[in-house]
Amino acid sequence: MRNPCLAGVLEELAKVGTHHPEIAPGGKHVQVRWANTRGAPRKYAVPGTPSDWRTPENVRRDMRQLLRADGMLE
């Protein structure tokens, strides 16, 4: 089964040049880990099952906010 939330996170990371983030499986949430431009570790917990049809877009928005805060996205 494909997780649309995980796909959205990986696509947003690929847009800024992070092509091989670490994906750590968990219980209900999958963690995606990467390093920002300063080399500091970052992580984001992705829901395993979206609770709402808007969840994939909300996850993308959250990722863009994190990437902007790190200076990886304008």
VEXPA-713021 format. One record per residue (C-alpha): residue number from 1; residue in three letters; x, y negated, z negated. Coordinates in steps of 0.5 Angstrom, whole numbers, plus 500, padded with zeros to 3 digits. Example, Ala and Ser with C-alpha at 12.3 -4.5 7.8 and 13.67 -1.06 7.14 Angstrom:
<atom><torlum>1</torlum><gudren>Ala</gudren><u>525</u><v>509</v><w>484</w></atom>
<atom><torlum>2</torlum><gudren>Ser</gudren><u>527</u><v>502</v><w>486</w></atom>
// end
This chain:
<atom><torlum>1</torlum><gudren>Met</gudren><u>500</u><v>500</v><w>500</w></atom>
<atom><torlum>2</torlum><gudren>Arg</gudren><u>503</u><v>493</v><w>502</w></atom>
<atom><torlum>3</torlum><gudren>Asn</gudren><u>503</u><v>488</v><w>497</w></atom>
<atom><torlum>4</torlum><gudren>Pro</gudren><u>501</u><v>481</v><w>500</w></atom>
<atom><torlum>5</torlum><gudren>Cys</gudren><u>503</u><v>477</v><w>494</w></atom>
<atom><torlum>6</torlum><gudren>Leu</gudren><u>510</u><v>480</v><w>494</w></atom>
<atom><torlum>7</torlum><gudren>Ala</gudren><u>510</u><v>479</v><w>502</w></atom>
<atom><torlum>8</torlum><gudren>Gly</gudren><u>509</u><v>472</v><w>501</w></atom>
<atom><torlum>9</torlum><gudren>Val</gudren><u>515</u><v>471</v><w>496</w></atom>
<atom><torlum>10</torlum><gudren>Leu</gudren><u>520</u><v>475</v><w>500</w></atom>
<atom><torlum>11</torlum><gudren>Glu</gudren><u>518</u><v>470</v><w>506</w></atom>
<atom><torlum>12</torlum><gudren>Glu</gudren><u>518</u><v>464</v><w>502</w></atom>
<atom><torlum>13</torlum><gudren>Leu</gudren><u>525</u><v>466</v><w>500</w></atom>
<atom><torlum>14</torlum><gudren>Ala</gudren><u>527</u><v>468</v><w>507</w></atom>
<atom><torlum>15</torlum><gudren>Lys</gudren><u>525</u><v>461</v><w>509</w></atom>
<atom><torlum>16</torlum><gudren>Val</gudren><u>531</u><v>458</v><w>505</w></atom>
<atom><torlum>17</torlum><gudren>Gly</gudren><u>536</u><v>463</v><w>507</w></atom>
<atom><torlum>18</torlum><gudren>Thr</gudren><u>535</u><v>468</v><w>501</w></atom>
<atom><torlum>19</torlum><gudren>His</gudren><u>535</u><v>475</v><w>505</w></atom>
<atom><torlum>20</torlum><gudren>His</gudren><u>536</u><v>480</v><w>500</w></atom>
<atom><torlum>21</torlum><gudren>Pro</gudren><u>533</u><v>479</v><w>493</w></atom>
<atom><torlum>22</torlum><gudren>Glu</gudren><u>533</u><v>484</v><w>488</w></atom>
<atom><torlum>23</torlum><gudren>Ile</gudren><u>526</u><v>487</v><w>487</w></atom>
<atom><torlum>24</torlum><gudren>Ala</gudren><u>525</u><v>490</v><w>480</w></atom>
<atom><torlum>25</torlum><gudren>Pro</gudren><u>519</u><v>495</v><w>479</w></atom>
<atom><torlum>26</torlum><gudren>Gly</gudren><u>515</u><v>494</v><w>473</w></atom>
<atom><torlum>27</torlum><gudren>Gly</gudren><u>509</u><v>496</v><w>470</w></atom>
<atom><torlum>28</torlum><gudren>Lys</gudren><u>503</u><v>491</v><w>473</w></atom>
<atom><torlum>29</torlum><gudren>His</gudren><u>508</u><v>486</v><w>476</w></atom>
<atom><torlum>30</torlum><gudren>Val</gudren><u>514</u><v>487</v><w>480</w></atom>
<atom><torlum>31</torlum><gudren>Gln</gudren><u>520</u><v>482</v><w>479</w></atom>
<atom><torlum>32</torlum><gudren>Val</gudren><u>524</u><v>479</v><w>484</w></atom>
<atom><torlum>33</torlum><gudren>Arg</gudren><u>530</u><v>476</v><w>482</w></atom>
<atom><torlum>34</torlum><gudren>Trp</gudren><u>535</u><v>472</v><w>486</w></atom>
<atom><torlum>35</torlum><gudren>Ala</gudren><u>540</u><v>466</v><w>485</w></atom>
<atom><torlum>36</torlum><gudren>Asn</gudren><u>539</u><v>459</v><w>487</w></atom>
<atom><torlum>37</torlum><gudren>Thr</gudren><u>544</u><v>454</v><w>490</w></atom>
<atom><torlum>38</torlum><gudren>Arg</gudren><u>548</u><v>453</v><w>484</w></atom>
<atom><torlum>39</torlum><gudren>Gly</gudren><u>549</u><v>461</v><w>482</w></atom>
<atom><torlum>40</torlum><gudren>Ala</gudren><u>544</u><v>461</v><w>477</w></atom>
<atom><torlum>41</torlum><gudren>Pro</gudren><u>539</u><v>467</v><w>476</w></atom>
<atom><torlum>42</torlum><gudren>Arg</gudren><u>532</u><v>466</v><w>478</w></atom>
<atom><torlum>43</torlum><gudren>Lys</gudren><u>526</u><v>471</v><w>477</w></atom>
<atom><torlum>44</torlum><gudren>Tyr</gudren><u>519</u><v>471</v><w>479</w></atom>
<atom><torlum>45</torlum><gudren>Ala</gudren><u>514</u><v>476</v><w>477</w></atom>
<atom><torlum>46</torlum><gudren>Val</gudren><u>509</u><v>478</v><w>482</w></atom>
<atom><torlum>47</torlum><gudren>Pro</gudren><u>502</u><v>481</v><w>481</w></atom>
<atom><torlum>48</torlum><gudren>Gly</gudren><u>502</u><v>488</v><w>483</w></atom>
<atom><torlum>49</torlum><gudren>Thr</gudren><u>494</u><v>487</v><w>485</w></atom>
<atom><torlum>50</torlum><gudren>Pro</gudren><u>491</u><v>481</v><w>487</w></atom>
<atom><torlum>51</torlum><gudren>Ser</gudren><u>485</u><v>479</v><w>482</w></atom>
<atom><torlum>52</torlum><gudren>Asp</gudren><u>483</u><v>474</v><w>488</w></atom>
<atom><torlum>53</torlum><gudren>Trp</gudren><u>483</u><v>473</v><w>495</w></atom>
<atom><torlum>54</torlum><gudren>Arg</gudren><u>487</u><v>466</v><w>494</w></atom>
<atom><torlum>55</torlum><gudren>Thr</gudren><u>492</u><v>470</v><w>490</w></atom>
<atom><torlum>56</torlum><gudren>Pro</gudren><u>497</u><v>471</v><w>495</w></atom>
<atom><torlum>57</torlum><gudren>Glu</gudren><u>497</u><v>463</v><w>497</w></atom>
<atom><torlum>58</torlum><gudren>Asn</gudren><u>497</u><v>461</v><w>490</w></atom>
<atom><torlum>59</torlum><gudren>Val</gudren><u>504</u><v>465</v><w>489</w></atom>
<atom><torlum>60</torlum><gudren>Arg</gudren><u>507</u><v>462</v><w>495</w></atom>
<atom><torlum>61</torlum><gudren>Arg</gudren><u>505</u><v>455</v><w>492</w></atom>
<atom><torlum>62</torlum><gudren>Asp</gudren><u>509</u><v>457</v><w>486</w></atom>
<atom><torlum>63</torlum><gudren>Met</gudren><u>515</u><v>460</v><w>490</w></atom>
<atom><torlum>64</torlum><gudren>Arg</gudren><u>515</u><v>453</v><w>494</w></atom>
<atom><torlum>65</torlum><gudren>Gln</gudren><u>515</u><v>449</v><w>487</w></atom>
<atom><torlum>66</torlum><gudren>Leu</gudren><u>521</u><v>453</v><w>484</w></atom>
<atom><torlum>67</torlum><gudren>Leu</gudren><u>525</u><v>453</v><w>490</w></atom>
<atom><torlum>68</torlum><gudren>Arg</gudren><u>524</u><v>445</v><w>491</w></atom>
<atom><torlum>69</torlum><gudren>Ala</gudren><u>526</u><v>445</v><w>483</w></atom>
<atom><torlum>70</torlum><gudren>Asp</gudren><u>532</u><v>448</v><w>485</w></atom>
<atom><torlum>71</torlum><gudren>Gly</gudren><u>533</u><v>444</v><w>491</w></atom>
<atom><torlum>72</torlum><gudren>Met</gudren><u>533</u><v>449</v><w>496</w></atom>
<atom><torlum>73</torlum><gudren>Leu</gudren><u>527</u><v>447</v><w>499</w></atom>
<atom><torlum>74</torlum><gudren>Glu</gudren><u>525</u><v>439</v><w>501</w></atom>
// end
